[in-house]
Every structure is written in structure tokens, then in C-alpha cells.
Amino acid sequence: MRKQNRPLRNRAPLTAAWLTLCVAAPLSAAQPAMAFSVEEKHQSYTITEEGRPVLTYRFGEVPLPGGATAHHFTKAATPYNGAYFTDGSEYGGGRSNYIYPLYGFHGEPLTADYPKDHLHHRSLWWSWCEVWRNEKLGDLWAVCKIRAFPLEITKKESGASAAVLQAINVWRYDDDQTDVVKETVTLRAHRTEGIPGARSRAIDVDVRLEALVEGVAIAGRQKVDYGGYGGMTVRLNPEVRNFSLRAVHPNPDQWRGDALAIAERVIDPAAPGDAAWMALYGRYPTSGIAAPGFTTLMMFESRQTPLYPNQFRYYPSTCVSLAFPGRTRVPLPKGKPIDYRTRFVIVEGRTTLETERAFWDAYQR
């Protein structure tokens, strides 16, 4: 039996720290305030701008959709490629602590939750296939033997230039009530920049991991397709059309997705220097628009991320990861937190390499 969630608490101290994206042209001086709406039953927090949704953070548990059942790993003498467990463990069930949906500028969902082919994929999320406590192993990515439990909302601020939401979750193994990791996630949704047809919006997803016990370490998947996936990940709306991606990396490793016809790789260090990013292009179904144009979703990690630049993992199913720390097992010393900072930028239209580099430079400053 899993331990019952602790009572959810909310508190929102005021601060005056706002970040501003400085690439596109600013909007007019009269800025509408960004705001929050809260769905109490599942503790879902939606950030809005001028009444339109920007993103929804799922703090409380999101159950399996009607008619769906959790999967189970196969019982066998040895695990199949990519799995760790041979005891028929359940995975892909109810979960919390992720963003769904991430929205475009017309209110269209860009991401998917509980996709039929991989129920454990969850829109925009951060997780690791290996979470170790000494010799005990859990798979946070697949929601197997370990998961994040909501503890507290510690910041909820909104104004003309940004909205900030901060939440604390703790990781616990299914068979142990001990809190092993304290995770603090801070979401910053910046106001939209530019004019209709050329708008951009930046969203920062900053994760701090602090081990609460000795012997904790995290890693990506060690097997399957050269291994290494995990970290900050998006799973796009399955109805996206004309999907393709650009992967910019100065020193990429070998990856199955490199052969995808939809993927363009920029690997010459003379072009981007040490810059590394992903740009995802597609047309998303939009209510009231018969022929929607392209939307670009860019994914950056901070230069301060351990092991930067980390590798990328991408599939034709539109599941894409900034795969920190890949196949490297990273210890989390008790009481010594590590920070994993990322930014997502949504842009109307299909961006150029030069425009993407400008957004990357703005973030790293």
C-alpha cells in the first residue's frame, strides 16, 4: 500500500523579483495582468494571461482516465531490454507533479497526457528512470516503485510581467514511508512578447533536488536504444501535423533518433559554439482556425546544469528529452541540493537557427 498523501498546504509570500525575456519586441505599455485559477479537487494551478491559459501545473494526483488500466512489467527470469524489474511491478498509474497542458497562443494544447502508447508519459515533466537509495531502485519515469508526493505550495505570485508558482514535493518508495528526496520546482511564465503572428513566450522550469537520506543517486535509462533518456521531457499533442525538429549540440553521442527523417542535427561546434538546444516545429489543431500555422517549441538547459551540455533523446512519437544526466549516475549527497534549470520558449511560426540562437543567448545571460 502506498502512503497516503500528506495534507496540502498553501502559502504565497510576496516578493518583487521578475524576469523579462529581451529578444522580441515588447508589447504596448498597457499590460494585462497574468493570473492564476485553481481547481481544488485535484489541486491543479493554471496560469493565465489576458484570460487565456498558459499552462496548468498538476500538483495533486491525476488518476488514470476512464477505461485505462496501469501496465505491469513482465514476470520473467531476467528483465527485458530497458526494464529493471521481473516481479510484474505496476507502472504508468496515477501521478502528480507535472505540467499539462502547455498551451499555444490561441489556447491550443501543445502536449499530451496519458497517451495510449505510453501511459506513463505526462505532457511536460521531469523524472529519472533510476532513483537509487543504496541498493534499492525505483523508476520515477515510469511511476514504478517510487513517485513524487505533493507537500506544499510555497509561492504563488502574478503581475504584469510574469507569474511564479513554486511547489515542494517529496519522493517516496512504495514500500517505505521515508521521504528520500525533497524536490522544489519553480515555474516562471513570462508575459508574451511581440505582436500577433510573431509572438513569443518563455517559461522557466527550475528543479532543485535535495536528498534527505544518505546513499541517493539518479540516472537515465541504462539500456534500450543506446540508453540515457530521462530528465526534462515533453510529449506533444498526438494531433500535431508536419512535425519536425532541430537538435543543436556541439558533441552529440550516437542515438537511434539521429536517423529520423524529421530530425535535423547541427553538430559543427564552429556554428553554435557550446550552445545546445532543441527546436520542435509543428501545426497544432486550433479551435476556429481551419489552417493553423507553425508553432515552434524550443527547449534549453542552463549552462549551470551538471554535465552541460547533456545529450538529447527524441522519438517519432514526439517524446523529446533534455536527457540530464543520461547514463551517468549522479549522487545526491544528503543536504547538498543540485539545481536543474531549463527554459521552454513558444514562438509563432517556424524559427530560424539564428533566431533560436538569440533566444538561447538571452536565456544564458
C-alpha positions in Angstrom: 0.0 0.0 0.0 1.2 3.5 -0.8 1.4 6.0 2.0 -1.5 8.5 1.9 -0.6 12.0 0.8 0.1 14.5 3.5 -2.3 17.4 3.8 -1.7 20.0 1.1 -0.8 23.4 2.4 -0.7 26.7 0.5 1.1 29.8 1.3 2.2 32.7 -1.0 4.7 35.2 0.4 5.1 38.3 -1.7 8.4 39.1 -3.5 9.3 41.6 -6.2 11.6 39.6 -8.4 10.5 39.3 -12.0 12.5 38.2 -15.1 11.9 39.5 -18.6 12.7 38.0 -21.9 14.6 40.5 -24.0 14.6 39.1 -27.6 11.3 40.0 -29.3 9.7 43.5 -29.5 7.8 44.5 -26.3 4.1 44.8 -26.2 2.4 48.1 -25.7 2.7 49.9 -22.3 -0.7 48.8 -21.0 -0.1 45.2 -20.0 -2.8 42.9 -18.8 -2.0 41.2 -15.5 -1.2 37.5 -15.5 -3.3 35.5 -13.1 -4.0 32.1 -11.5 -7.0 29.9 -11.4 -7.1 26.8 -9.1 -9.1 23.6 -9.5 -9.4 22.4 -5.9 -10.3 18.8 -6.3 -7.0 17.8 -7.9 -5.0 20.9 -6.8 -4.4 22.0 -10.4 -2.9 25.5 -10.9 -3.5 27.3 -14.2 -1.5 30.4 -15.2 -3.4 32.7 -17.5 -2.6 35.8 -19.5 -5.3 38.1 -20.6 -7.8 35.3 -19.8 -6.1 32.7 -22.0 -4.4 29.7 -20.4 -0.6 29.4 -20.5 0.0 26.2 -18.6 -1.6 24.0 -15.9 0.6 22.5 -13.1 -0.8 19.3 -11.7 0.2 19.5 -8.0 -2.3 16.9 -6.8 -2.8 13.4 -8.1 -4.2 12.9 -11.6 -5.9 9.5 -11.8 -5.9 7.2 -14.8 -8.5 8.3 -17.3 -11.7 6.3 -17.5 -11.3 2.9 -19.2 -7.5 2.9 -18.8 -5.6 0.5 -16.5 -2.0 0.7 -15.4 0.6 -1.6 -17.1 2.7 -4.2 -15.4 6.3 -5.3 -16.2 6.6 -8.9 -17.4 7.4 -11.6 -14.9 10.5 -13.3 -16.2 13.9 -14.7 -15.1 15.6 -11.6 -16.4 14.2 -8.1 -17.3 13.6 -7.3 -21.0 15.7 -4.7 -22.6 15.1 -1.3 -21.0 13.2 -2.6 -17.9 14.6 -3.2 -14.4 12.0 -5.4 -12.7 11.0 -9.0 -13.1 8.2 -9.2 -10.5 5.3 -7.9 -12.5 5.5 -4.4 -11.0 2.8 -1.9 -11.9 3.8 1.2 -13.8 2.1 4.1 -15.5 -0.7 4.7 -13.0 -1.8 7.8 -11.1 0.8 10.6 -10.7 1.3 14.2 -9.9 3.9 17.0 -10.2 3.9 17.9 -13.9 2.6 20.4 -16.4 -0.5 19.6 -18.5 -1.4 21.1 -20.8 1.2 23.5 -22.1 -0.7 25.9 -24.3 -0.1 27.8 -27.5 -1.2 31.4 -28.1 -4.7 30.5 -29.2 -5.4 28.2 -26.2 -4.5 25.1 -28.2 -2.9 22.3 -26.1 0.7 21.6 -27.3 1.2 18.5 -25.1 -0.4 15.1 -24.3 -1.1 13.3 -21.0 -1.7 9.6 -20.6 -1.0 8.8 -24.4 -2.3 5.3 -25.2 1.1 4.0 -26.3 2.9 5.1 -23.2 0.6 5.8 -20.3 3.5 7.0 -18.1 4.3 9.9 -20.4 3.0 13.1 -18.9 3.0 16.2 -21.1 5.9 18.2 -19.7 7.6 16.5 -16.8 11.0 15.9 -15.1 11.8 12.4 -13.9 14.5 9.8 -13.8 14.5 6.1 -14.8 16.8 5.3 -12.0 16.4 6.6 -8.4 18.8 4.7 -6.1 18.9 4.6 -2.3 21.9 2.3 -1.8 20.8 -0.9 -3.5 17.1 0.0 -3.6 15.9 1.0 -7.1 12.8 2.9 -8.2 11.7 4.1 -11.7 10.3 7.6 -11.3 10.0 8.0 -15.1 7.6 5.0 -15.3 6.0 5.7 -11.9 7.2 2.3 -10.7 8.1 1.6 -7.1 8.7 5.3 -6.4 6.8 8.5 -7.0 6.6 12.2 -6.0 4.0 13.2 -3.4 2.7 16.8 -3.1 3.7 18.6 0.1 3.3 22.3 -0.1 2.8 25.3 -2.5 5.3 27.9 -1.2 4.9 30.7 -3.8 2.0 31.9 -6.0 2.6 35.3 -7.5 1.3 37.1 -10.6 1.7 40.5 -12.1 2.1 42.4 -15.3 5.4 40.8 -16.4 5.3 37.2 -15.1 3.6 34.6 -12.9 5.6 32.4 -10.5 4.5 29.2 -8.9 6.7 27.2 -6.5 5.8 23.7 -5.1 7.5 21.2 -2.9 7.2 17.5 -3.4 8.9 14.6 -1.8 9.9 11.3 -3.3 9.0 8.0 -1.5 9.4 4.4 -2.5 6.1 2.4 -2.5 7.3 0.0 0.3 8.8 2.7 2.5 7.3 5.8 4.1 10.6 7.6 4.3 11.0 10.9 2.4 14.2 10.3 0.4 14.3 13.5 -1.8 12.9 16.9 -1.4 12.1 18.4 -4.8 11.4 22.1 -5.2 10.0 23.1 -8.6 9.7 26.8 -9.6 7.7 27.7 -12.7 8.0 31.2 -14.1 5.7 32.1 -17.0 6.9 35.3 -18.6 4.5 37.6 -20.4 4.1 37.3 -24.1 6.4 39.4 -26.3 5.9 40.6 -29.8 2.8 41.2 -32.0 0.2 38.7 -33.2 1.8 36.4 -35.8 5.3 36.9 -34.3 4.7 36.3 -30.6 7.0 34.5 -28.1 6.6 33.4 -24.6 9.3 32.0 -22.2 8.6 29.5 -19.4 11.3 28.6 -16.9 11.1 25.2 -15.2 13.7 25.1 -12.4 14.0 22.0 -10.3 16.1 21.7 -7.1 16.8 18.2 -5.7 17.9 17.7 -2.2 18.5 14.2 -0.7 17.0 13.8 2.8 18.8 10.5 3.4 22.2 9.0 2.6 23.0 6.9 -0.5 20.7 8.6 -3.1 21.6 8.8 -6.8 19.8 9.4 -10.1 20.4 8.3 -13.7 18.7 7.9 -17.0 17.8 4.6 -18.6 20.9 2.4 -18.9 19.6 0.2 -21.7 17.2 0.4 -24.7 18.1 2.4 -27.8 21.6 3.3 -26.6 20.1 4.3 -23.3 20.2 7.6 -21.4 16.7 9.0 -21.6 15.1 10.8 -18.7 15.4 14.4 -17.3 13.2 17.2 -18.7 10.8 15.8 -21.2 7.8 16.8 -23.4 5.3 14.6 -25.1 3.5 16.5 -27.8 -0.2 16.6 -28.7 -0.7 13.5 -30.9 -2.7 15.6 -33.4 0.3 17.8 -34.3 0.9 17.9 -38.0 4.0 18.5 -40.1 6.2 17.7 -37.1 10.0 18.0 -37.3 12.8 19.0 -35.0 16.2 20.6 -35.0 18.8 19.3 -32.5 21.8 21.6 -31.9 24.7 20.1 -30.0 28.5 20.6 -30.1 29.3 17.0 -29.2 26.3 14.6 -29.7 26.5 10.9 -28.9 25.0 8.1 -31.0 21.3 7.9 -30.9 18.6 6.0 -32.7 16.6 9.1 -33.4 19.5 10.5 -35.4 18.3 8.6 -38.4 14.8 10.1 -38.3 13.8 11.9 -41.5 12.1 14.6 -39.4 15.3 15.4 -37.5 17.9 18.0 -38.5 21.1 17.8 -36.5 23.6 20.7 -36.2 26.8 19.3 -34.8 29.5 21.5 -36.0 31.0 23.3 -32.9 32.1 26.2 -35.2 28.4 27.1 -35.8 26.8 27.1 -32.3 29.9 27.0 -30.1 29.0 25.4 -26.8 25.3 26.2 -27.3 22.9 23.2 -27.2 19.1 23.3 -27.7 16.1 21.5 -29.3 13.5 23.2 -31.5 10.3 21.4 -32.2 8.1 22.5 -35.1 4.5 21.6 -35.9 1.0 22.7 -36.6 -1.5 22.2 -33.8 -5.3 21.9 -34.1 -6.8 25.2 -33.0 -10.4 25.9 -32.4 -11.7 28.4 -35.0 -8.6 28.2 -37.2 -9.0 25.9 -40.2 -5.4 26.0 -41.3 -3.2 26.8 -38.2 0.3 28.0 -38.9 3.5 26.6 -37.4 4.4 26.8 -33.7 7.9 26.3 -32.5 8.7 25.0 -29.1 12.3 25.5 -28.0 14.0 23.6 -25.1 17.1 24.9 -23.4 19.0 23.8 -20.3 21.1 26.3 -18.3 24.8 26.2 -18.7 24.9 25.7 -14.9 23.3 22.2 -15.2 25.7 19.5 -14.2 27.3 17.7 -17.1 26.3 20.5 -19.5 25.7 20.1 -22.4 23.7 17.0 -21.7 22.6 14.7 -24.6 19.1 14.7 -26.3 16.7 11.9 -26.8 13.9 12.0 -29.4 11.4 9.6 -30.9 8.9 9.8 -33.8 6.2 9.6 -31.2 7.1 13.2 -30.3 8.6 12.4 -26.9 11.7 14.6 -26.6 14.1 14.8 -23.6 16.9 17.1 -22.4 18.4 14.0 -21.0 20.3 15.0 -17.9 22.3 13.1 -16.7 22.0 10.4 -19.4 23.7 7.2 -18.4 25.8 8.8 -15.8 24.8 8.0 -12.2 24.8 11.3 -10.3 25.0 11.1 -6.5 22.7 13.4 -4.4 24.7 13.9 -1.2 22.4 14.4 1.8 21.8 18.1 2.4 23.6 19.3 -0.7 21.0 20.2 -3.3 21.6 20.3 -7.0 19.8 22.7 -9.4 18.4 21.6 -12.8 17.3 24.8 -14.7 15.5 24.8 -18.0 13.6 27.1 -20.3 10.9 26.5 -22.8 10.1 29.2 -25.4 7.0 29.1 -27.6 7.1 31.1 -30.8 4.6 31.7 -33.5 6.0 30.5 -36.8 8.9 28.3 -37.7 12.1 29.8 -36.3 15.5 30.1 -38.0 18.8 28.8 -36.5 19.8 32.4 -35.9 16.6 33.3 -34.0 16.9 30.2 -31.9 20.5 31.1 -31.0 19.3 34.6 -30.0 16.8 33.1 -27.6 19.4 30.7 -26.2 21.8 33.7 -25.6 19.1 35.7 -23.9 18.4 32.8 -21.5 22.0 32.1 -20.7 22.5 35.8 -19.8 
